[in-house]
Amino acid sequence: MNRRDFLKGTIATAAGLGLSQYARADSGDPTPQAQALHVPQAAPKATADAMILIWLPGGVAQTDTWDPKKHTPYTPGMHGNQILGTCESIATSADGIRLGAGLDNLAKQMHHATILRSLTNQTKFGAIHLKAQYYMMTGYLFPSGVKAPSMGAVVSRTLGRRNPLVPAYIDLCRDIDTSDQELLFINDYQGPGFYGVNYAPFVIPQPSQGLPTLNAIAGMKMDRLDRRQQYLQAITGLTQKELQDAHKVKDYMKVMEDARAMMDSPVKKAIDFAVDEKPETIKAYDTGHRFSLGCLLARRLVETGARFVEVEYQYQPFGGFDMHADGRDRMVKMKEHVDKPIARLIQELQERGMLDRTLVVIATEFGRTIANQPSAGQEPDGFAEKSDGSTLTIENEHMYGFHGHFSSCNCMVFFGGGFKKGFVYGKTNPEHPMLAIENPVELPDVHATIYKALGIAPDTNYVTEGRPFFVTNNGKGKPVDAMLG
């Protein structure tokens, strides 16, 4: 199934399940009948007050980054199973932890990090990135029967705002384009799901350009804008009582009120970082890609009081980390884009005394392996997962790299927020297929671990369509306490 077929299928499925609109959800307290369905566990004591998700979609090659293997340089005519690593490994500030070359700045921060090297998955997504991304972001396989909320929405609804003037969930570096089917689907699984618009992310596509919508249009004074707001409320008050009391109407009116409040809020000042930050600080982040300045803005937003900030290296089919050719050379470029800004973010959070209570998570949707045929990305679902690549001849340097899709094993990295420091959990096979051979961890348990650090029980649930919907898959996620300090 190619991307176009998948998108057609998702749209048809959504229509068939009645998901073109938000599923019914209680916007207030659940009924006694709903409460009786499930009594959640007591919330754990939080070790983090805020979270920054560094989202690198496209499928990061774990063997060239967080779980480096033996460097096997290109040799004409070599076979796929001979490609174990396309770069040397380098020492880090944490004893015994090595990273792929090109992550030199992050290597200096690894004494603050926990690396999970054995994230396993029973579902084989093949080349369908969006379905794997949906799973990573929500913890549920698509279609899940309802619109599943993203991690950011879960945190936003469960914990609320840290600062009443700052949105709880802020998304950086992602474009909004209603004419693009892929972006529409991405917006869907990054969004609030059935929780509704009050838990949708506040999106800032271009960190360096600020957000013009927080400024009044030319000639519009704030008192005039407030009068318009009052007029809208008055008009709404004249409608039928059923409409006035509708949850959807209340939600959208609340969004309007929040938008007006943000025009005078600390968010506006935080976005205008060029005014406050020293040129050398901006330069320390900037790599020429908007992701890099997103990392700087994430730090400023958490300082201001944001609860959950996502910094996204925007997904691009066959671009970015979605490597179907020239894997070695592309990884060199991609590391140049992400290494310096992420490392600088960690450094500054530590220097400002924020890292202990701020959880930073680096994630992608699945790992990479060697391709199984010259035209990478065409393998049937699950085929690359079990092949060692011995039948594939690497005829030229364009084929040298990790171009296969590998759902079976992946890595995640955690800084601060109560996670252990300078620690590696899990181990993978040194040869293909590089499956977890020690301490495999499945995604619901990773989500449970993240939520535990934030003070959220894994079986926390909200009622929709008369049944509880859990923040981890069916409420069964179990925190991996070995990764927590």
C-alpha positions in Angstrom: 0.0 0.0 0.0 1.5 3.4 -1.0 0.8 6.7 0.7 -2.0 7.7 -1.7 -3.8 4.4 -1.1 -3.4 4.7 2.6 -4.8 8.3 2.7 -7.8 7.2 0.6 -8.3 4.3 3.0 -8.1 6.5 6.1 -10.7 9.0 4.6 -13.0 6.2 3.7 -12.7 4.6 7.1 -13.3 7.9 8.9 -16.4 8.4 6.8 -17.6 4.9 7.5 -17.1 5.2 11.2 -18.7 8.7 11.4 -15.4 10.3 12.4 -15.6 13.3 10.1 -16.8 15.2 13.1 -15.6 14.9 16.7 -17.1 11.8 18.5 -19.4 12.6 21.3 -17.6 13.4 24.6 -18.7 14.7 27.9 -17.4 18.2 28.3 -18.2 18.3 32.0 -18.3 15.8 34.8 -19.0 12.2 33.7 -22.3 10.7 34.7 -22.5 8.3 37.6 -22.9 5.4 35.2 -19.8 6.4 33.3 -17.9 6.9 36.5 -18.8 3.3 37.5 -17.2 2.0 34.3 -13.7 2.4 35.7 -12.1 4.0 38.7 -8.5 5.1 37.7 -5.5 4.6 39.8 -4.2 7.4 42.1 -2.1 9.9 40.2 1.7 9.3 40.9 3.9 12.0 42.3 5.1 14.1 39.4 8.9 14.5 38.8 8.3 16.9 35.8 6.1 20.0 35.5 6.5 20.4 31.7 7.5 18.4 28.7 9.2 19.2 25.4 8.7 16.6 22.7 11.4 16.7 20.0 9.5 15.0 17.1 11.7 13.7 14.2 9.3 11.9 11.9 10.4 10.0 8.9 12.2 7.1 10.6 15.5 8.0 12.2 18.2 5.3 11.6 18.9 4.2 15.1 22.1 2.4 14.1 23.7 5.7 13.0 22.4 7.7 16.0 21.4 6.3 19.4 22.3 2.7 19.0 25.5 2.7 16.9 26.9 -0.6 15.5 30.2 -1.5 13.9 31.2 0.9 11.2 31.1 -0.9 7.8 32.4 1.4 5.1 31.0 1.2 1.6 32.6 -1.4 -0.7 31.4 -1.9 -4.3 29.4 -5.1 -4.5 28.9 -5.6 -0.7 25.7 -7.2 0.4 23.0 -5.6 2.5 23.7 -7.7 5.6 27.2 -6.3 5.6 26.0 -2.7 6.3 26.0 -2.5 10.1 26.8 1.2 10.5 27.5 4.0 8.0 29.5 6.1 10.5 32.0 5.7 13.3 30.7 5.8 16.9 31.9 8.5 19.3 32.4 8.6 23.1 30.0 10.8 25.1 30.0 12.5 28.5 28.4 9.4 30.0 30.6 6.5 30.7 30.0 3.6 28.4 27.5 5.4 26.1 28.4 6.0 22.5 26.6 7.7 19.7 26.9 7.9 16.0 29.4 10.4 14.7 27.8 13.7 13.8 26.0 14.0 17.1 29.1 15.6 18.7 27.2 18.3 20.6 24.6 15.9 21.9 27.4 13.6 23.0 28.4 16.3 25.5 24.9 16.2 27.1 24.5 12.5 27.4 25.3 12.5 31.1 21.8 13.9 31.5 20.1 11.3 29.3 18.4 7.9 29.3 18.5 6.1 26.0 15.8 3.4 25.4 17.3 1.1 22.7 14.8 -1.6 22.8 11.4 -0.1 21.9 9.6 -3.0 20.2 6.4 -3.2 18.3 4.3 -6.2 17.2 2.6 -4.2 14.4 4.5 -4.0 11.1 3.8 -0.7 9.4 5.9 -1.3 6.3 6.3 2.0 4.4 3.1 3.6 5.9 4.7 6.4 7.9 1.5 8.1 8.8 -0.1 5.1 10.5 3.1 4.6 12.5 3.1 8.2 13.5 -0.5 8.0 14.6 0.4 5.1 16.8 3.4 6.9 18.4 1.5 10.1 19.0 -1.7 8.5 20.4 -0.8 5.1 21.6 -3.6 3.6 19.5 -3.6 1.9 16.1 -5.6 3.6 13.4 -8.5 3.3 13.1 -9.2 3.3 16.9 -13.0 3.7 16.7 -12.9 7.2 18.0 -10.6 10.1 17.3 -7.7 9.4 19.7 -6.1 12.4 21.4 -2.4 13.0 21.1 0.0 13.0 24.0 0.0 16.8 24.1 -3.8 16.8 24.4 -3.7 14.2 27.2 -1.3 16.3 29.1 -3.2 19.5 28.4 -6.6 18.1 29.6 -5.3 16.1 32.6 -2.9 18.7 34.0 -4.2 22.0 32.7 -2.3 25.2 32.3 0.8 26.0 34.3 0.2 29.7 33.6 -3.4 30.7 33.0 -2.3 33.0 30.2 -0.2 30.4 28.3 -1.7 27.5 26.3 -1.0 24.2 27.8 -0.2 22.5 24.5 1.9 24.4 21.9 3.1 22.9 18.6 6.1 24.5 16.8 7.3 24.2 13.1 4.3 22.4 11.6 2.4 24.0 8.7 -1.4 24.0 8.5 -2.6 23.4 5.0 -6.2 22.2 4.5 -5.6 21.4 0.8 -3.0 18.7 1.7 -4.4 15.3 2.7 -1.2 14.2 4.5 -1.1 17.4 6.5 -4.7 17.1 7.4 -4.2 13.6 8.7 -1.1 14.8 10.6 -3.1 17.6 12.2 -5.7 15.1 13.2 -3.4 12.8 15.2 -1.5 15.7 16.6 -4.7 17.2 17.8 -7.2 16.8 20.7 -9.2 14.0 19.2 -12.6 13.6 20.9 -11.5 16.0 23.7 -12.5 18.9 21.5 -11.1 22.2 20.5 -10.2 23.4 24.0 -7.3 20.9 24.0 -6.1 21.5 20.5 -2.5 22.7 20.1 -1.6 26.3 19.6 0.4 26.0 16.4 3.3 28.3 15.5 4.6 27.3 12.0 7.6 29.6 11.7 9.3 30.4 15.0 11.5 33.1 13.5 8.4 34.9 12.1 6.4 35.1 15.3 2.7 34.9 15.0 1.0 37.8 13.2 -2.4 36.8 14.5 -1.4 37.9 17.9 -1.2 41.5 16.6 -4.3 43.6 15.8 -4.7 44.6 12.2 -3.5 48.1 11.2 -5.8 50.8 12.7 -7.5 48.3 15.0 -7.2 49.5 18.6 -7.6 47.0 21.4 -10.7 48.7 22.9 -12.3 48.3 19.5 -11.4 44.7 19.3 -12.8 44.2 22.8 -16.1 45.8 21.7 -16.3 43.3 18.8 -15.7 40.5 21.3 -18.6 41.7 23.4 -20.8 42.0 20.4 -20.1 38.4 19.5 -21.0 37.3 23.0 -24.2 39.4 22.8 -25.2 37.9 19.4 -24.5 34.4 20.8 -26.7 35.2 23.8 -29.7 35.9 21.5 -29.7 32.4 20.0 -31.9 29.6 21.2 -31.0 28.3 24.6 -30.2 24.8 23.3 -27.6 26.4 21.0 -26.2 28.6 23.8 -25.8 25.6 26.0 -24.3 23.3 23.4 -20.8 22.1 24.4 -19.4 22.9 20.9 -20.6 26.5 21.1 -19.1 26.9 24.6 -15.9 25.4 23.4 -15.5 27.7 20.4 -16.4 30.8 22.5 -13.8 29.8 25.0 -11.2 29.5 22.1 -12.1 33.1 21.1 -11.7 34.3 24.6 -8.4 32.6 25.0 -7.2 34.0 21.6 -8.0 37.5 22.8 -6.3 37.0 26.1 -3.1 35.8 24.4 -2.7 39.1 22.6 -1.7 40.5 26.0 -0.1 37.4 27.3 3.5 36.4 27.9 3.3 34.1 24.9 3.5 37.1 22.6 6.7 38.3 24.3 8.2 34.8 24.3 7.7 34.4 20.5 9.6 37.6 19.9 12.9 36.1 20.9 15.0 38.2 18.6 14.4 41.2 20.9 15.4 39.5 24.1 18.0 36.9 23.2 21.6 37.8 22.5 22.8 37.3 18.9 25.3 34.7 20.1 22.5 32.7 21.8 20.4 32.6 18.6 23.5 31.7 16.6 24.2 28.8 19.0 20.8 27.3 18.0 20.5 28.3 14.4 21.3 25.8 11.7 19.4 27.5 8.9 16.3 25.2 9.4 13.2 26.4 11.3 13.5 23.3 13.6 16.6 24.8 15.2 14.9 28.1 16.3 11.9 26.0 17.4 14.2 24.5 20.1 15.1 28.0 21.3 11.4 29.0 21.3 10.5 25.8 23.2 12.8 26.8 26.0 11.3 30.3 26.2 7.8 28.9 26.2 8.5 26.5 29.0 10.0 29.4 30.9 6.9 31.3 30.3 4.6 28.6 31.6 3.8 26.2 28.8 2.9 22.7 29.9 3.7 20.7 26.7 5.7 22.0 23.7 6.3 19.9 20.6 9.1 20.9 18.3 8.7 19.1 15.0 11.1 18.5 12.1 8.3 18.7 9.7 7.5 15.4 7.9 8.2 15.3 4.2 7.7 12.1 2.2 11.1 11.0 0.7 12.7 14.0 2.5 14.2 14.7 5.9 14.6 11.4 7.8 12.5 9.5 5.2 15.5 8.1 3.4 15.0 5.9 0.4 18.4 6.5 -1.1 21.8 8.1 -0.2 21.2 7.1 3.4 24.7 7.8 4.6 25.0 11.2 3.1 21.5 12.2 4.1 22.1 11.2 7.7 25.2 13.5 7.8 23.0 16.4 6.7 20.2 15.6 9.0 22.5 15.4 12.0 23.8 18.9 11.1 20.2 20.1 11.4 19.3 18.6 14.7 22.4 18.0 16.8 23.3 21.6 17.7 19.9 22.9 18.6 18.8 19.9 20.7 22.1 19.9 22.6 21.8 23.7 23.2 18.3 23.3 24.5 19.4 20.7 27.0 22.4 22.8 28.0 20.3 25.9 28.6 17.6 24.1 30.5 20.4 22.7 32.8 22.1 26.1 33.2 18.8 27.7 34.1 17.9 25.1 36.7 14.9 23.9 34.6 16.0 20.4 33.4 15.2 18.5 36.6 11.5 19.5 36.3 11.3 19.6 32.4 11.1 16.3 30.5 12.6 16.4 27.1 11.8 13.4 24.8 13.3 12.7 21.4 11.1 10.3 19.3 10.4 9.1 15.7 7.8 6.7 14.4 10.0 3.7 13.7 13.6 2.7 13.1 15.5 1.8 9.9 17.2 -1.3 8.5 18.8 -2.2 5.2 16.6 -2.3 2.2 15.6 -5.6 0.6 15.6 -4.5 -3.0 17.2 -1.7 -5.0 14.0 0.4 -5.0 13.7 1.0 -1.3 10.2 1.6 0.2 8.4 -1.0 -2.0 8.7 -3.9 0.4 5.6 -5.6 1.6 4.6 -4.9 5.2 6.9 -6.7 7.6 9.3 -8.0 4.9 12.2 -5.8 6.0 11.7 -6.7 9.6 12.9 -10.3 9.2 15.3 -10.1 6.3 19.1 -9.9 6.8 19.6 -8.3 3.4 22.0 -11.0 2.3 20.4 -11.3 -1.1 20.7 -7.5 -1.9 23.8 -6.3 -3.7 24.9 -2.7 -3.0 25.8 -1.7 -6.5 26.5 1.9 -5.9 26.8 4.5 -3.1 23.2 5.7 -3.6 22.2 2.3 -2.2 24.5 2.5 0.8 22.6 3.3 3.9 19.6 2.3 6.0 16.6 2.6 3.6 14.3 -0.1 4.9 11.4 0.5 7.3 11.9 -1.2 10.6 8.9 -1.1 12.9 10.2 -4.0 15.1 12.8 -1.9 17.0 13.4 1.7 17.6 15.1 4.1 20.1 13.9 7.0 22.2 15.9 9.5 24.3 14.9 11.2 27.6 16.5 14.1 29.4 15.6 15.4 32.8 12.1 15.2 34.3 12.9 12.4 36.8 14.6 10.0 34.3 18.0 8.5 35.1 21.1 10.2 34.0 23.8 8.7 31.8 21.7 5.5 31.5 20.9 3.0 28.7 18.0 0.6 28.9 17.7 -2.4 26.5 20.0 -4.0 24.0 19.7 -5.0 20.4 21.3 -7.6 18.1 24.6 -6.4 16.6 23.7 -8.0 13.2 20.5 -7.9 11.1 17.7 -8.1 11.9 18.7 -5.9 14.8 15.9 -6.9 17.2 15.8 -6.3 20.9 17.6 -9.0 22.8 17.4 -7.5 26.3 14.6 -5.7 28.1 12.2 -5.1 25.2 9.7 -2.3 25.9 6.4 -1.7 24.0 4.9 1.7 23.3 2.1 1.7 25.8 4.7 1.2 28.6 6.7 4.1 27.2 3.7 6.3 27.3 2.9 5.1 30.8 6.5 6.0 31.9 6.2 9.5 30.4 2.8 10.0 32.0 4.1 8.8 35.4 6.9 11.4 35.3 4.2 14.0 34.7 2.0 12.7 37.4 -0.7 11.0 35.3 -1.8 7.5 36.0 -1.7 5.1 33.0 -5.4 4.2 33.3 -6.6 7.8 33.5 -9.6 8.0 31.2 -12.3 10.3 29.8 -15.7 9.1 28.7 -16.8 9.1 25.1 -19.8 7.3 23.6 -20.6 6.0 27.0 -17.3 4.3 27.6 -14.0 5.2 29.1 -11.1 5.9 26.7 -7.7 5.6 28.4 -4.5 7.7 28.1 -2.5 4.5 27.5 -3.8 1.7 25.2 -6.8 0.3 27.1 -5.3 1.5 30.3 -2.8 -1.3 30.4 0.5 0.6 30.1 2.9 -0.1 32.8 5.7 2.4 33.7 9.3 1.2 33.2 10.5 2.2 36.6 14.0 1.1 35.8 14.4 4.2 33.6 13.2 6.6 36.3 15.5 8.0 38.9 
